[in-house]
């Protein structure tokens, strides 16, 4: 596995004119959800909808707010749940967002590769 980053933009699903500046996020296929700084999300009018509990890599349990955003990176876009990351949390692009993009991760070429969606 290799580590690389991409620029992610989060748009407000209620008003797509409200968006974050591009945020550098680590592509992390080990993270279910995408984590972006809470203050940046709120600045784009993206609001928390509920709280969820997460287990960290060290098995620590933490609680964070989550909401919905239209996420885009590398020419792909999807709507997804996004975690309102707090100070000290990493900025991550998670696997659910990647699946929403319809891509696989090419760790050698450090890029996304479009995939075919299986119907059923």
C-alpha positions as CSV (number, residue, x, y, z in Angstrom):
1,X,0.0,0.0,0.0
2,X,1.2,3.5,-0.7
3,X,0.0,6.8,0.7
4,X,-1.1,9.7,-1.4
5,X,-3.3,12.8,-1.2
6,X,-5.9,14.4,-3.4
7,X,-7.7,17.8,-3.3
8,X,-11.3,17.4,-2.2
9,X,-14.1,20.0,-2.4
10,X,-17.3,19.7,-0.3
11,X,-20.4,21.4,-1.6
12,X,-23.5,22.2,0.4
13,X,-26.3,19.8,-0.9
14,X,-28.9,22.5,-0.2
15,X,-27.0,25.2,-2.1
16,X,-24.2,24.0,-4.4
17,X,-22.9,27.6,-4.7
18,X,-21.6,27.1,-1.1
19,X,-18.4,25.1,-1.2
20,X,-15.1,24.6,0.6
21,X,-11.8,25.5,-0.9
22,X,-10.0,22.4,-2.1
23,X,-8.7,20.5,0.9
24,X,-5.8,18.1,0.8
25,X,-7.0,14.7,2.0
26,X,-5.2,11.5,2.5
27,X,-6.8,8.7,0.3
28,X,-7.6,6.1,3.0
29,X,-9.3,2.9,2.0
30,X,-9.1,1.8,5.6
31,X,-11.5,4.6,6.6
32,X,-15.2,4.1,6.0
33,X,-16.1,7.7,5.9
34,X,-14.5,11.0,4.6
35,X,-13.2,13.2,7.4
36,X,-13.0,17.0,6.8
37,X,-12.4,19.9,9.2
38,X,-15.6,20.8,11.0
39,X,-15.0,24.6,10.8
40,X,-14.5,24.4,7.0
41,X,-17.6,22.3,6.5
42,X,-19.7,24.8,8.7
43,X,-18.2,27.6,6.7
44,X,-19.8,26.2,3.6
45,X,-23.1,25.9,5.4
46,X,-22.9,22.1,5.7
47,X,-24.6,21.2,9.0
48,X,-24.2,18.2,11.3
49,X,-27.2,15.8,11.2
50,X,-26.3,13.3,14.0
51,X,-23.4,11.9,16.0
52,X,-21.6,8.6,15.5
53,X,-19.0,6.7,17.4
54,X,-15.9,5.5,15.7
55,X,-13.1,3.1,16.6
56,X,-9.6,4.5,15.8
57,X,-6.6,2.4,14.6
58,X,-5.7,2.1,18.3
59,X,-9.2,0.9,19.1
60,X,-10.0,4.1,21.0
61,X,-13.7,5.1,20.8
62,X,-14.4,8.7,19.7
63,X,-17.6,10.5,19.0
64,X,-18.0,12.9,16.0
65,X,-20.7,14.8,14.3
66,X,-21.6,13.7,10.7
67,X,-23.6,15.4,8.0
68,X,-24.1,15.3,4.2
69,X,-22.0,16.9,1.5
70,X,-21.5,16.7,-2.3
71,X,-17.8,15.6,-2.5
72,X,-15.6,15.9,-5.6
73,X,-12.0,15.1,-6.4
74,X,-10.1,14.3,-9.5
75,X,-13.1,14.9,-11.8
76,X,-15.4,12.6,-9.8
77,X,-18.4,13.5,-7.5
78,X,-20.9,11.9,-5.2
79,X,-23.1,12.8,-2.2
80,X,-22.0,11.1,1.0
81,X,-21.9,11.3,4.8
82,X,-18.9,13.3,6.0
83,X,-17.4,13.4,9.4
84,X,-16.9,16.8,11.1
85,X,-13.2,16.3,12.0
86,X,-12.0,18.0,15.2
87,X,-8.5,19.5,16.0
88,X,-6.0,16.7,15.8
89,X,-8.1,14.5,13.4
90,X,-6.7,13.7,10.0
91,X,-8.3,14.9,6.8
92,X,-9.3,11.7,5.0
93,X,-11.0,10.6,1.8
94,X,-12.8,7.4,2.8
95,X,-13.8,4.2,1.0
96,X,-17.6,5.0,0.8
97,X,-16.8,8.2,-1.1
98,X,-14.5,6.3,-3.4
99,X,-17.3,3.8,-4.1
100,X,-19.6,6.7,-4.7
101,X,-17.2,8.1,-7.2
102,X,-17.2,4.6,-8.9
103,X,-13.4,4.3,-8.7
104,X,-10.7,2.0,-7.5
105,X,-7.4,3.3,-6.2
106,X,-4.3,2.7,-8.2
107,X,-1.7,2.8,-5.4
108,X,1.2,2.5,-7.8
109,X,0.1,5.3,-10.2
110,X,-1.4,7.4,-7.3
111,X,-4.7,7.9,-9.2
112,X,-8.3,6.8,-9.4
113,X,-9.4,4.3,-12.0
114,X,-13.0,4.2,-13.1
115,X,-14.8,0.9,-12.5
116,X,-17.9,-0.7,-13.9
117,X,-20.8,-0.8,-11.5
118,X,-22.4,-4.2,-11.0
119,X,-26.2,-4.1,-11.2
120,X,-27.2,-7.0,-9.1
